[in-house]
Amino acid sequence: MKTCLMGLLLALTAFHVAAQAPRLSPEMTGQAFYSWYLGAMNKDESPIDEHDPKLNQYVTQHLINRIQVLIKSPTGMNNDYFIQGPDYSDSWVDHISTLPFEIHGDEAKGEVVLGLPDDQQRLLLTMKDEHGIWKIDDVSTVTPP
């Protein structure tokens, strides 16, 4: 009986601690994703091809499935989906910033800027709130004004 109560107490404590873990904002999620993603690419890793489990932390299953369909299509993918281009610049790895995201219910949209002003890629991210976690659901390039 003591063991059962002790186990229940530990489970409740763990749940309470997990419930109080800080939730990442859409901006922080975008920043963390691109820091990880570009860092992996900089180490000659391919997070999408290697089905890195970390991808699931940042990207909706809907988008992962869509990318897999694009990869397997007869034309394949010419560009990296997450950087919207064929390759990345070395300066992007250490220069990732976000602009404020607009949140409407369970969806958020905002810009991630990769690189320095003379070598930038501006991306528009659409995120979905999945069980309290913001995840990337779409990426497109931002058209300059």
C-alpha positions in Angstrom: 0.0 0.0 0.0 2.8 2.4 0.9 4.5 1.7 -2.4 1.3 2.4 -4.4 0.8 5.7 -2.6 4.4 6.7 -3.0 4.1 5.9 -6.8 1.0 8.0 -7.0 2.6 10.9 -5.2 5.6 10.8 -7.5 3.4 10.7 -10.6 1.3 13.7 -9.4 4.5 15.6 -8.6 5.9 14.9 -12.0 2.7 15.9 -13.6 2.6 19.2 -11.6 6.2 20.0 -12.6 5.5 19.2 -16.3 2.4 21.4 -16.2 4.4 24.3 -14.9 7.1 24.0 -17.6 7.3 27.3 -19.5 5.5 27.2 -22.8 7.5 28.4 -25.8 6.0 31.3 -27.7 5.7 31.0 -31.5 8.7 33.3 -31.8 10.8 31.2 -29.4 9.7 28.0 -31.2 10.7 29.5 -34.6 14.1 30.6 -33.2 14.7 27.2 -31.6 13.7 25.3 -34.7 16.0 27.2 -37.1 18.9 27.1 -34.6 18.6 23.3 -34.4 17.8 22.9 -38.1 20.6 25.0 -39.6 23.0 23.7 -36.9 22.2 20.1 -38.1 22.7 21.1 -41.8 26.0 22.8 -40.9 27.2 19.5 -39.5 26.2 17.8 -42.9 23.2 16.2 -41.3 19.8 16.1 -43.1 17.1 16.2 -40.4 14.3 15.5 -42.9 15.9 12.6 -44.7 17.1 11.0 -41.4 13.7 11.4 -39.8 15.2 13.0 -36.8 12.7 12.7 -33.9 13.5 16.3 -33.0 11.6 17.4 -36.1 8.4 16.2 -34.4 9.0 18.6 -31.6 8.8 21.6 -33.9 6.8 20.5 -36.9 3.2 19.3 -37.2 2.7 15.7 -38.4 0.5 17.2 -41.2 3.5 19.2 -42.6 5.9 16.2 -42.2 3.5 14.1 -44.2 3.1 16.8 -46.9 6.9 17.1 -47.2 7.3 13.3 -47.5 4.7 13.3 -50.4 6.7 16.1 -52.1 10.0 14.3 -51.7 8.5 11.1 -53.2 6.7 12.8 -56.1 8.1 12.3 -59.6 9.5 15.8 -59.7 10.9 15.6 -56.1 11.8 18.8 -54.3 14.3 21.2 -55.7 14.4 23.4 -52.7 14.7 22.7 -49.0 11.2 23.3 -47.6 12.2 25.0 -44.4 14.6 27.5 -46.0 12.7 27.8 -49.2 15.8 27.6 -51.3 18.3 25.1 -52.6 21.0 25.9 -50.0 21.6 27.9 -46.9 24.2 30.6 -46.2 26.8 30.0 -43.5 25.9 33.4 -42.0 22.3 32.2 -41.3 23.5 29.6 -38.7 24.4 32.2 -36.1 21.9 35.0 -37.2 18.3 34.0 -36.6 15.7 36.5 -35.5 12.0 36.7 -35.4 9.4 39.5 -35.7 6.3 39.4 -33.5 3.8 36.7 -34.5 0.1 37.4 -34.7 -1.9 34.8 -32.8 -5.5 34.0 -33.7 -6.9 31.1 -31.6 -4.8 28.0 -32.3 -2.9 29.6 -35.2 0.1 32.0 -35.3 1.8 33.7 -38.2 5.0 35.6 -38.2 8.4 36.1 -39.8 11.7 34.5 -39.2 14.8 36.2 -40.6 17.9 34.2 -41.3 21.2 35.9 -41.8 22.5 39.5 -41.9 21.0 42.4 -43.9 23.3 41.8 -46.9 22.5 38.0 -47.0 19.1 37.3 -45.7 16.2 34.9 -46.2 12.9 36.1 -44.8 10.3 33.3 -44.1 6.7 33.5 -43.1 5.8 30.7 -40.7 2.3 29.5 -39.9 2.2 27.6 -36.6 -0.5 25.5 -35.0 -1.0 25.0 -31.3 -1.0 21.2 -30.8 -1.8 20.3 -27.2 -0.2 23.5 -25.9 2.9 23.3 -28.1 3.4 25.7 -31.0 4.5 23.7 -34.1 5.4 24.8 -37.7 2.6 24.0 -40.1 3.7 25.9 -43.2 6.7 27.9 -44.5 6.8 30.4 -47.3 9.1 33.2 -48.4 8.3 36.8 -47.6 7.9 38.9 -50.7 10.0 42.1 -50.3 7.9 45.3 -50.5 
